[in-house]
Amino acid sequence: MNQKIKTILAVLIIMVILGSIYKLYFVLQNKAQNIPAQSAANQTLRTAKSGSLDSSGSGLSGSISLTQAKPVLYLPYSGTSPDRLSPMGETIFHSPPTGHPGIDFIWSNIGGSVTIVASMDAIVIGIVPHQGHAGEIDVDTRSTANNNFGVDYDELNSARSGLKVGDTVHVGDVIGYVSRPQMPQEPNYRMIHWQFGYTDPTGHYNFVNERLCPMTYFSASAAATMKTLWAKSNWRGVIDPSTGKTINLKDNAPNICSNYYAGKDK
């Protein structure tokens, strides 16, 4: 092989080596530029999954996770409508500052059994004796759309046969029954205490531990029915246990969510 060919081969080898070095440098440089953006994107994804971003994705919030939907609520009973609601926040029969921590659905003169149904798609996380009322139970559920939220169905006389912790219930599925009066002097009186709010997705609490006003979570038709039920709820002639005077409870709690719970929906 003559000297000229050797020179040409040497030049070609050098060019190949330089090309490989340049390509490697370009790849490494491009990777280095992308690392911060990828890290930020990964952090955003992790934060969104943990529910700590606000709705804009830029700030901190302890409320709804970006990866989860806001639950939609429906009426918790089937069949005959209640004739009264006992509002959140009333402080005549419940101590201030919070007052009544849920909504009571009341059937004053129904007689038979009332069927209570799921207000949202959920997992049953607790079926426990009700504290304070012997022979009654509470069924506690956590939303499957957003595990930050729960609904408790309290003061039932019985759960649906076969219902157990871990079961999934869908809107309208039977939760349980109210079949006996709390007060013997009112044999046809039926009532459940119903509450909605934040629950603990880690499982430390098997119930709603921060109550919220549910009105902005109800479907449009359910919210309209709730407003109609409240409008016809007669709370005149109530005896205030602290004064012995006859009052209208709506003077104390004019709305379904009053006083402490007025506007408290998040």
C-alpha positions in Angstrom: 0.0 0.0 0.0 1.5 3.3 -1.0 1.8 6.3 1.2 -1.0 8.3 -0.5 -3.6 5.5 0.2 -2.4 5.3 3.8 -2.8 9.0 4.2 -6.4 8.9 2.8 -7.3 6.0 5.1 -5.9 7.8 8.1 -7.9 10.9 7.3 -11.1 8.8 6.9 -10.5 7.1 10.3 -10.0 10.5 12.0 -13.2 11.8 10.4 -15.2 8.8 11.6 -13.7 9.2 15.1 -14.5 13.0 15.2 -18.0 12.3 13.9 -18.7 9.8 16.7 -17.3 12.2 19.3 -19.5 15.0 18.0 -22.6 12.8 18.0 -21.9 11.6 21.6 -21.4 15.2 22.7 -24.7 16.3 21.1 -26.6 13.4 22.8 -25.1 14.2 26.2 -25.8 17.9 25.8 -29.4 17.3 24.7 -30.0 14.9 27.7 -28.6 17.4 30.1 -31.0 20.1 28.9 -34.0 17.8 29.2 -33.3 16.6 32.7 -34.7 19.7 34.6 -37.9 19.7 32.4 -38.4 16.0 33.0 -37.8 16.3 36.7 -40.3 19.2 36.9 -42.8 17.2 34.9 -42.3 14.1 37.1 -42.7 16.3 40.2 -45.9 17.8 38.9 -47.3 14.3 38.2 -46.4 13.1 41.6 -47.8 16.1 43.2 -51.0 15.9 41.2 -51.4 12.2 42.3 -51.0 13.2 45.9 -53.6 16.0 45.6 -51.4 18.9 46.6 -51.7 21.0 43.5 -54.5 23.6 43.2 -56.9 23.7 40.2 -54.4 25.7 38.2 -51.6 23.2 38.8 -49.3 25.9 40.1 -50.0 26.2 43.8 -50.6 24.1 46.9 -53.9 23.0 48.1 -55.1 20.3 50.5 -58.4 19.7 48.7 -59.3 17.8 45.5 -56.6 15.9 43.6 -56.2 16.8 40.0 -56.3 13.1 39.1 -59.7 12.6 40.8 -63.2 13.8 40.0 -65.5 15.8 42.2 -68.1 13.4 43.5 -71.8 13.9 42.5 -74.4 13.3 45.2 -77.9 12.0 44.8 -80.8 11.6 47.3 -80.3 9.0 49.9 -83.7 7.5 50.0 -86.1 5.5 47.8 -89.8 5.7 47.8 -91.8 8.2 49.9 -90.1 11.6 50.3 -89.4 12.9 53.8 -91.6 15.7 55.0 -88.8 17.6 56.8 -85.1 18.2 56.8 -83.1 19.1 60.0 -80.5 21.5 58.8 -76.7 21.6 59.2 -75.5 24.2 61.7 -78.7 24.6 63.9 -77.7 25.4 67.4 -81.0 25.0 69.2 -80.5 21.2 69.9 -76.8 21.0 69.1 -74.0 22.9 70.8 -72.4 25.9 69.1 -70.2 26.8 67.4 -70.6 24.0 64.8 -74.2 23.0 65.7 -75.8 20.1 63.9 -73.1 18.3 61.9 -75.2 16.8 59.2 -78.7 16.7 57.6 -81.5 14.7 59.1 -84.1 13.3 56.7 -87.3 13.0 58.6 -90.5 11.1 57.9 -92.9 12.3 60.6 -95.8 9.9 59.9 -94.8 7.1 57.6 -95.3 4.1 59.8 -93.5 1.4 57.8 -89.9 1.0 56.8 -87.8 3.6 54.9 -85.3 2.3 52.3 -82.0 4.2 52.4 -79.9 4.1 49.2 -76.4 5.1 48.2 -76.0 8.8 47.4 -72.8 8.2 45.4 -70.6 5.4 44.0 -68.5 4.3 47.0 -66.8 1.6 48.9 -68.2 0.6 52.3 -65.5 1.3 54.9 -67.5 0.9 58.1 -70.6 -0.8 59.5 -70.6 0.1 63.2 -73.0 0.5 66.2 -74.3 4.0 66.5 -72.9 5.7 69.6 -75.7 6.9 71.8 -78.7 5.0 70.3 -78.9 1.3 71.2 -79.9 -1.0 68.3 -78.9 1.4 65.6 -76.0 1.3 63.2 -74.0 3.6 61.0 -72.8 2.7 57.5 -69.8 4.7 56.4 -68.6 4.9 52.8 -65.8 6.5 50.8 -66.2 7.8 47.2 -64.8 5.7 44.4 -64.5 8.9 42.2 -62.4 10.7 44.8 -61.2 9.0 48.0 -61.0 12.3 49.9 -64.7 12.3 50.2 -67.2 10.2 52.1 -70.9 9.8 53.0 -72.1 8.4 56.3 -75.6 6.9 56.7 -76.2 7.1 60.5 -78.9 5.8 62.8 -80.2 3.0 60.6 -82.0 0.1 62.2 -80.4 -2.4 59.8 -78.0 -2.7 56.9 -78.9 -4.4 53.7 -78.6 -8.2 54.1 -75.1 -9.3 53.1 -73.6 -5.8 53.0 -70.1 -5.8 54.3 -67.0 -3.6 54.6 -65.1 -3.6 51.3 -68.3 -3.8 49.1 -68.7 -1.4 46.3 -72.1 0.4 46.2 -73.5 2.4 43.3 -76.0 5.3 43.3 -79.4 3.9 44.2 -78.1 0.6 45.7 -79.8 -0.2 49.0 -77.7 0.7 52.0 -80.1 -0.2 54.8 -83.4 0.5 56.4 -85.1 2.7 59.0 -87.9 0.7 60.4 -88.4 1.7 64.1 -89.1 5.0 65.8 -86.4 6.5 68.1 -89.2 7.7 70.4 -92.0 5.3 71.5 -94.4 8.3 71.8 -94.1 8.8 68.0 -94.5 5.3 66.6 -94.7 6.5 63.0 -91.6 8.7 63.1 -88.6 7.7 61.0 -85.3 9.5 60.6 -81.7 9.1 59.4 -78.7 11.3 60.0 -76.8 11.8 56.8 -73.5 13.5 56.5 -71.0 14.3 53.7 -67.4 15.6 53.8 -63.8 14.8 53.9 -62.8 11.3 55.0 -59.3 9.9 55.6 -58.0 8.1 52.5 -55.3 6.4 54.6 -58.0 4.6 56.6 -57.3 6.1 60.0 -60.9 7.1 60.2 -63.8 5.0 59.0 -66.2 7.9 58.8 -66.5 11.5 57.6 -64.2 13.5 59.9 -64.7 17.0 58.4 -68.3 17.7 57.4 -69.1 19.9 54.4 -72.3 21.5 53.1 -73.3 19.1 50.3 -75.5 21.4 48.3 -72.9 22.3 45.6 -72.2 18.5 45.2 -75.7 17.4 44.6 -76.9 16.8 41.0 -79.1 19.6 39.7 -82.3 17.5 40.2 -81.3 16.4 43.7 -80.4 19.9 44.7 -83.7 21.2 43.5 -85.5 18.5 45.5 -83.5 19.3 48.6 -84.5 23.0 48.3 -88.2 22.0 47.9 -88.0 19.7 50.9 -86.4 22.5 53.0 -89.1 25.0 51.8 -91.9 22.8 53.1 -90.1 21.7 56.3 -92.2 23.1 59.2 -90.1 24.0 62.2 -92.6 26.3 63.9 -93.7 25.5 67.4 -90.3 24.0 68.5 -89.5 24.3 72.2 -86.1 25.8 72.8 -84.7 23.6 75.6 -82.5 26.4 76.9 -85.4 28.9 77.4 -88.5 26.8 77.3 -89.9 29.2 74.8 -91.7 28.2 71.5 -89.7 29.2 68.5 -89.3 28.6 64.8 -86.1 26.7 64.3 -85.7 28.4 60.9 -85.0 31.6 62.7 -81.9 30.0 64.1 -81.0 28.1 60.9 -82.7 29.7 57.8 -80.9 27.5 55.2 -80.1 23.8 54.8 -76.5 24.8 55.6 -76.5 27.6 58.2 -74.3 29.3 60.7 -71.0 27.4 60.9 -71.8 25.4 57.7 -73.0 28.3 55.6 -70.9 28.2 52.4 -68.6 25.5 53.9 -68.3 23.3 50.9 -64.6 22.8 50.7 
